[in-house]
Amino acid sequence: MYNNQQNQIPATQNQQNNSGNSSNSNNINVPEARAALDNMKFEIASELGINLKPGYNGDLPSRQAGYIGGYMVKRMIEQQERQMSGK
C-alpha cells in the first residue's frame, strides 16, 4: 500500500543539504570592499528614509533591512552592467 521509496532523498542530495556549508554567508569576499559596502548601505538607508546607526541595528525591522539589502544588490548589478558595457 505505502511505497516507502517515494519519500526518500537520494544520498548525494541529502549529503549536500547536511554538509554545513551554507551558500548564504555574510562573509565579505574582498575585505578591501568593506568600507565601500558600509558607505553604500548608509547611503541607501538615508535615500529610503530608514534610520540606520553605526554598529548594531538589531532593532531594525527585517522588512526595512531587506529593503536596504535589496537596493544594495540592485545598485551593484547596475554598476556591474555599466562596467561590462563600457559606459
KAKA-V255669 format. One record per pair of residues at least 12 apart in sequence whose ideal C-beta (glycine too) atoms are under 10 Angstrom apart, sorted by sequence separation. I is the first residue (numbers start at 1). J is the second residue. D is the distance in whole Angstrom. If there is no record, write none. Layout:
BEGIN
i->I j->J d->D
i->I j->J d->D
END
This chain:
BEGIN
i->42 j->54 d->8
i->45 j->57 d->9
i->52 j->64 d->9
i->50 j->63 d->10
i->51 j->64 d->9
i->52 j->65 d->9
i->50 j->64 d->5
i->45 j->60 d->9
i->49 j->64 d->10
i->50 j->65 d->9
i->38 j->54 d->9
i->41 j->57 d->10
i->48 j->64 d->8
i->52 j->68 d->7
i->50 j->67 d->7
i->49 j->67 d->10
i->50 j->68 d->6
i->45 j->64 d->8
i->48 j->67 d->6
i->45 j->65 d->9
i->48 j->68 d->7
i->47 j->68 d->10
i->45 j->67 d->9
i->44 j->67 d->8
i->45 j->68 d->5
i->48 j->71 d->7
i->41 j->65 d->10
i->44 j->68 d->6
i->47 j->71 d->8
i->43 j->68 d->10
i->44 j->69 d->9
i->42 j->68 d->9
i->44 j->70 d->9
i->45 j->71 d->9
i->41 j->68 d->6
i->44 j->71 d->5
i->45 j->72 d->10
i->40 j->68 d->9
i->41 j->69 d->8
i->43 j->71 d->10
i->44 j->72 d->6
i->43 j->72 d->9
i->41 j->71 d->9
i->44 j->74 d->9
i->40 j->71 d->9
i->41 j->72 d->6
i->44 j->75 d->7
i->40 j->72 d->6
i->43 j->75 d->9
i->37 j->72 d->7
i->40 j->75 d->7
i->40 j->76 d->8
i->37 j->76 d->9
i->40 j->79 d->10
END
